[in-house]
């Protein structure tokens, strides 16, 4: 076995960290927006209280999603190469997630009353995460 064949093998730790990070941030985004907040409304909490919970937890989830997307980008770079961030669908989705998280915090600091744009950014993050779930794990995609 040549030395290059050894270094081409996918990292099991990288694959596991990719899947774990993806599960936490994508699942967390979807769970908060589509399960927890509507459930609080069904329980009978006041809409203003639900808004407060959403305004406290949404930035935490967006920040966590950005951190996990950066971790996944590092795993993608390690498994493939640096150019895969621009050419590969997974890399493009990760860059979109990071960019949308930056825009989310920029809009939040600049105009805290722009709830439409904050919700739009949050949903773009959630749908990019869903598209990323449909992509193969780096190193396990059959030489793509």
C-alpha positions as CSV (number, residue, x, y, z in Angstrom):
1,X,0.0,0.0,0.0
2,X,1.5,3.3,-1.1
3,X,1.7,6.3,1.2
4,X,-0.8,8.3,-0.9
5,X,-3.4,5.6,-0.5
6,X,-3.1,5.9,3.3
7,X,-3.7,9.6,3.2
8,X,-6.7,9.3,0.9
9,X,-8.6,7.2,3.3
10,X,-11.5,9.1,4.9
11,X,-11.2,10.1,8.5
12,X,-13.7,8.2,10.6
13,X,-13.5,11.0,13.3
14,X,-14.2,13.6,10.6
15,X,-17.2,11.7,9.4
16,X,-18.5,11.3,12.9
17,X,-18.0,15.0,13.8
18,X,-19.6,16.0,10.5
19,X,-22.7,14.0,11.3
20,X,-22.8,15.0,15.0
21,X,-22.5,18.7,14.3
22,X,-25.1,18.5,11.5
23,X,-27.5,16.7,13.7
24,X,-27.2,19.3,16.5
25,X,-27.5,22.5,14.5
26,X,-30.0,21.4,11.8
27,X,-32.1,19.5,14.3
28,X,-31.9,22.4,16.8
29,X,-33.0,25.0,14.3
30,X,-35.9,22.9,13.1
31,X,-36.9,21.9,16.6
32,X,-37.0,25.4,18.0
33,X,-38.9,27.0,15.1
34,X,-41.3,24.2,14.1
35,X,-41.8,22.3,17.4
36,X,-41.0,24.2,20.6
37,X,-42.4,27.7,19.7
38,X,-45.7,26.3,18.3
39,X,-46.0,24.0,21.2
40,X,-45.6,26.9,23.6
41,X,-48.5,28.6,21.8
42,X,-50.6,25.4,22.0
43,X,-50.0,25.2,25.7
44,X,-51.5,28.6,26.1
45,X,-48.5,30.8,26.9
46,X,-49.0,34.5,26.1
47,X,-47.8,35.5,22.6
48,X,-45.5,38.1,24.1
49,X,-43.9,35.5,26.3
50,X,-43.4,33.2,23.2
51,X,-41.8,36.2,21.4
52,X,-39.4,36.7,24.3
53,X,-38.5,33.0,24.3
54,X,-37.9,33.1,20.5
55,X,-35.9,36.3,20.7
56,X,-33.7,34.8,23.4
57,X,-33.2,31.3,21.9
58,X,-33.0,32.1,18.1
59,X,-29.7,34.1,18.3
60,X,-28.2,31.2,20.3
61,X,-29.3,28.7,17.7
62,X,-28.0,30.8,14.8
63,X,-24.6,31.3,16.5
64,X,-24.4,27.6,17.3
65,X,-25.3,26.8,13.6
66,X,-22.5,29.1,12.4
67,X,-20.0,27.4,14.7
68,X,-21.1,23.9,13.6
69,X,-21.0,25.0,9.9
70,X,-17.4,26.2,10.4
71,X,-16.6,22.8,12.0
72,X,-18.2,21.0,9.1
73,X,-16.3,23.2,6.6
74,X,-13.0,22.2,8.3
75,X,-14.0,18.5,8.0
76,X,-14.9,19.1,4.3
77,X,-11.5,20.7,3.6
78,X,-9.7,17.9,5.4
79,X,-11.6,15.2,3.5
80,X,-11.6,16.8,0.1
81,X,-9.6,19.9,-0.5
82,X,-9.9,23.7,-0.1
83,X,-11.4,24.2,-3.5
84,X,-14.3,21.9,-2.5
85,X,-15.8,24.9,-0.5
86,X,-16.6,26.7,-3.7
87,X,-17.2,23.8,-6.2
88,X,-19.0,21.3,-4.0
89,X,-22.6,21.7,-3.1
90,X,-21.8,20.9,0.5
91,X,-19.2,23.7,0.6
92,X,-21.6,26.2,-1.0
93,X,-24.3,25.3,1.5
94,X,-21.9,25.7,4.4
95,X,-20.7,29.1,3.1
96,X,-24.3,30.2,2.7
97,X,-25.0,29.2,6.3
98,X,-22.0,31.1,7.6
99,X,-22.9,34.1,5.5
100,X,-26.6,34.1,6.6
101,X,-25.6,33.8,10.2
102,X,-23.4,36.9,9.8
103,X,-26.2,38.7,8.1
104,X,-28.6,37.6,10.9
105,X,-26.4,39.2,13.6
106,X,-25.8,42.3,11.5
107,X,-29.6,42.9,11.0
108,X,-30.2,42.1,14.6
109,X,-27.7,44.7,15.8
110,X,-28.6,47.3,13.1
111,X,-32.4,47.0,13.2
112,X,-33.7,44.9,16.0
113,X,-37.3,45.6,14.9
114,X,-36.8,43.9,11.5
115,X,-38.4,40.7,12.6
116,X,-39.3,39.7,9.0
117,X,-35.6,39.7,7.9
118,X,-34.5,37.8,11.1
119,X,-37.2,35.2,10.4
120,X,-36.2,35.0,6.8
121,X,-32.5,34.5,7.7
122,X,-33.4,31.9,10.2
123,X,-35.5,30.0,7.7
124,X,-32.8,30.2,5.0
125,X,-30.4,28.6,7.6
126,X,-32.9,25.9,8.4
127,X,-33.5,25.0,4.7
128,X,-29.8,25.1,3.9
129,X,-29.4,22.7,6.7
130,X,-32.1,20.4,5.3
131,X,-30.3,20.5,1.9
132,X,-27.0,19.7,3.6
133,X,-28.6,16.7,5.3
134,X,-29.4,15.3,1.9
135,X,-25.8,15.5,0.8
136,X,-23.3,12.6,1.4
137,X,-20.9,12.8,4.2
138,X,-17.4,13.9,3.1
139,X,-15.1,10.9,2.4
140,X,-18.0,8.5,2.1
141,X,-19.4,9.6,-1.2
142,X,-17.6,7.2,-3.5
143,X,-14.9,9.5,-4.8
144,X,-17.1,12.4,-5.8
